[in-house]
């Protein structure tokens, strides 16, 4: 989504865990083709990827916990709505001075 929406520059970092798909040649080619720098957590060190870990913890506890989706499409739609409709636009983040990611980024763009 980030690639589609923003066409990232060379400084964009994509964080992942140590799943085999993220260490594959295909994934690394995709990152290179889209000007992304892969960043993988070190084994046994959750702090390397703390932001991503925090996001998935929030997603699970705030949205998908105790839900059973009838189809993969229903799950994708619900998760998309959570991320784009709530998490990025409404939910305040303590590390962004109590702003939503959308508002934080908007203010940063205005300041530039």
Buried (B, 14 or more C-beta within 10 A) or exposed (E): EEBEEEEBEEEBEBBBBEEEEBEEEEBEEBBEEBEBEBBBBEEEEEEBBEEBBEBEEBBEEEBBEEEEEEEEEEBEEBBEEBBEEEBBEEBEBEEBEEBBBBBBEEEEEEEE
